[in-house]
Each structure stands twice: as C-alpha cells, then as structure tokens.
Amino acid sequence: MQLKDELTTRLKNKFPKARISVEVQGSSAFLGVISDDFLGHSQVQRQQTVYGLISDLIQTGELHAVTIHAKTLAETTDSD
C-alpha cells in the first residue's frame, strides 16, 4: 500500500466522520483532519492522537517529517 493510502486509511478509521486531507512528498507528510472529535482537546492532545496512529511509520523511517493540522468544524474556514 502506498504511504498516502496507508495514512488516509488510518485517519479515516479513527475519524470516520472527519474531513481528511493527506499530502505526501517522499517521506514527508501533511495531514489535515477536521473533526468534532477534537472538541475540548488542546492542540497538543490533538496532535498526540494523530501521532499515535502513525508512530510506527515514524519509527521505521518510512515517514520522516509530519505536519498536522487538526481542527474542529467550528475552527475551519471555507479555505480549509
């Protein structure tokens, strides 16, 4: 499975109702997750949740750099 597909699948399994965007370039990834599952969670808690889904990929070196944007629906704009 391609890295982008693997990341997308993991995020969709954890956040089935979320708007998800995944961009991969080499071993770097941008992950965007918009979900009300993040209500009441700090940015750090949100990122920890997402990192927990992909930590094995980071440990093996398959994924090197990750940027995470994790927001609730209320925190989004039309451009998100």
MOKAGI-V27207 format. One record per residue. N is the residue number from 0. RES is the residue in one letter. OMEGA is omega in radians with two decimals (none if undefined). Layout:
<<N,RES,OMEGA> <N,RES,OMEGA>>
This chain:
<<0,M,3.10> <1,Q,-3.10> <2,L,-3.14> <3,K,3.13> <4,D,3.13> <5,E,3.13> <6,L,3.14> <7,T,-3.14> <8,T,-3.14> <9,R,-3.14> <10,L,3.14> <11,K,3.10> <12,N,-3.13> <13,K,-3.08> <14,F,-3.01> <15,P,-3.11> <16,K,-3.05> <17,A,2.89> <18,R,-3.03> <19,I,3.01> <20,S,-3.13> <21,V,3.04> <22,E,-3.12> <23,V,3.03> <24,Q,-3.06> <25,G,3.12> <26,S,3.09> <27,S,-3.11> <28,A,2.96> <29,F,3.14> <30,L,3.07> <31,G,3.13> <32,V,3.08> <33,I,-3.04> <34,S,3.04> <35,D,2.99> <36,D,-3.13> <37,F,3.14> <38,L,3.11> <39,G,3.13> <40,H,3.07> <41,S,3.08> <42,Q,3.13> <43,V,3.13> <44,Q,3.13> <45,R,-3.13> <46,Q,3.10> <47,Q,3.11> <48,T,-3.14> <49,V,3.11> <50,Y,3.12> <51,G,3.14> <52,L,-3.01> <53,I,-3.04> <54,S,3.12> <55,D,3.12> <56,L,3.09> <57,I,-3.12> <58,Q,3.14> <59,T,-3.13> <60,G,3.10> <61,E,3.11> <62,L,-3.04> <63,H,-3.09> <64,A,-3.10> <65,V,2.98> <66,T,-3.09> <67,I,2.97> <68,H,-3.11> <69,A,-3.06> <70,K,2.96> <71,T,3.11> <72,L,-3.12> <73,A,-3.11> <74,E,-3.07> <75,T,3.01> <76,T,3.14> <77,D,-3.10> <78,S,-3.13> <79,D,none>>
